[in-house]
Amino acid sequence: MLKFNSDGRFTIMCFGDLHESADYDGAGKKRYEDMLALHNAALDEFRPDLCVYMGDNCRVGKLDTPEAQETFRNNVAAFTKPVRERGIPFTSVFGNHCHDNGYEDLQLEIYQSFENCIMRNDAPEITGNSNFNEFVYSSDGRKPVFNLWFIDSNNLYSTEYVSKYDWVHTDQIKWYEKRACEIKEANGGRVLPALLFQHQPVPEEYDLLRKAKPWEIPVSVRGCNLRAKTRYVKKPGVEGYLGEGPCSPDYNNGQFESWKKTGDIIGAVFGHDHMNEFAGMVDGIMLMQTQTAGFGAYTNGCRSAVRVITLFESDPWCFETQLKHFKEFGLKAQSLGPVFRTLTDRQSINLHIAKNTALALAGAAGIAYTIKKFGRR
């Protein structure tokens, strides 16, 4: 049972795309140790009540032999080690690469073999795997106060001129709406507030961006796939770093509109885009990107980070969120060269810009942010 602590708080820590491999020798060993250092420092500081891996956690080959299955299990054991050692409940959503070779049921079975894993598949009859919800109960354990959704956002779409990435399918949306209705009825006709976690972002993330003006091109990003001809910057009020165009589906299947109609979701957390960590409100729902929390994927130097979300039993329609980066824990990377190892987060961003604009490297301020108690009542 997940439940609020005696102080009325419940803390969730999110780890974005790790892309861990079974290579723990040489450079692979250093990347793994840097990831462990980040996770250990974050877990010790924030002491979360639940950890969520945002998909594409490790490389999944064909699990058609006992040796391949053992390799995958060892990989899962390796990246979950800091969480398991502390006895913290954890789960994961399926990333697009988790579907590359199939064997989704076997992957789930391997995750479930670890103690404290709450991952499961509540609706095997619908698209995807590990679509489920989990309640956060009151501190006395008597009733659910908050709800957590975990949704499989699937893989690539078969026809790229329609959309590069697949989307959450209609049967998944209908399942969510039906289950939300059941939860509402069991709660005396009152909607239970919820957060949703899935790997690939919804297209509405582009509502947090606008087309870049000509003089903003150096600090803009190119859109993904069918939006690739347009360059974007954040709209005012959107917090965090925009490092790449959101890789959401090009086709909108109405998932976000379903959230609005159902009325329970106050925030949604995504991975997939390794360098993005921005967050902002769209029609009363906070959309939050979680960049990579490891060193096995493309990223910006030492800017790997964790996202922390705090829920409040006394005010469940509001929450706090913040990001904290590798260097902000006072850590030093072993897997990076001398330049990126010494740069601050802000400097690494400026260096990224300078590659295209010849601007001087400037600034040394950190970019961690906190969005203070938002939501709706």
Secondary structure as UniProt FT lines:
FT   STRAND          2..3
FT   TURN            6..7
FT   STRAND          9..16
FT   HELIX           27..46
FT   STRAND          50..53
FT   HELIX           66..85
FT   TURN            86..87
FT   STRAND          90..92
FT   HELIX           96..99
FT   TURN            100..101
FT   HELIX           104..112
FT   TURN            115..116
FT   TURN            124..125
FT   STRAND          132..137
FT   TURN            139..140
FT   STRAND          144..151
FT   TURN            160..162
FT   HELIX           170..186
FT   TURN            187..189
FT   STRAND          194..198
FT   HELIX           203..208
FT   STRAND          209..211
FT   HELIX           214..219
FT   STRAND          221..222
FT   HELIX           225..227
FT   TURN            228..229
FT   STRAND          231..234
FT   TURN            236..237
FT   HELIX           255..262
FT   STRAND          265..270
FT   TURN            274..275
FT   STRAND          279..282
FT   TURN            283..284
FT   STRAND          285..289
FT   TURN            301..302
FT   STRAND          305..312
FT   TURN            313..314
FT   TURN            316..317
FT   STRAND          318..325
FT   HELIX           326..329
FT   HELIX           338..342
FT   HELIX           345..357
FT   STRAND          370..375
//
